[in-house]
Amino acid sequence: MSSQQQLIDALGLLPHPEGGFYKETYRSERSLEGEERNLLTSIYFLLTSENVSRFHRIKSDELWYFHAGSPLIVHTLSEATCNTTSGSIYQKASNPFSGFQKTPFSAASF
């Protein structure tokens, strides 16, 4: 069994709608006033070289934590810019309403 499959099984990860695998680990009981969105959620998220995150937009800030595997390449789009960030960043924040995509830095990564 591959190390990525071991992680998927051990953490109970499911396919994520934008690509990769995830498991929600926390959901705040509070929500944003006037919206049906929880104030905070937290997930485990795993990308593989065969299953990358597709471009999408988010409505809230996101924090990403690097735990294992290959670093990510993060492609971001906004009205004014197109950027690529790569390397071993152990925590990254993404602003809402920008489009972004994430791919593993190494083709042999999980």
GIZI-V472155 format. One record per pair of residues at least 24 apart in sequence whose C-alpha atoms are under 6 Angstrom apart, sorted by the first residue. I is the first residue (numbers start at 1). J is the second residue. Records with the same first field share a line. If there is no record, write none. Layout:
BEGIN
I = J + J
END
This chain:
BEGIN
4 = 110
18 = 53 + 54
19 = 51 + 52 + 53
20 = 46 + 47 + 51 + 52 + 53
21 = 45 + 46
48 = 110
49 = 104 + 107 + 109
52 = 103
53 = 101 + 102
54 = 101
55 = 100 + 101
56 = 99 + 100
57 = 97 + 98 + 99
58 = 96 + 97
59 = 96 + 97
60 = 96
61 = 94 + 95 + 96
62 = 93 + 94
63 = 92 + 93
64 = 91 + 92
65 = 90 + 91
66 = 90
69 = 109 + 110
70 = 105 + 106 + 109
71 = 105
72 = 103 + 104 + 105
73 = 102 + 103 + 105
74 = 101 + 102
75 = 100 + 101
76 = 100
END
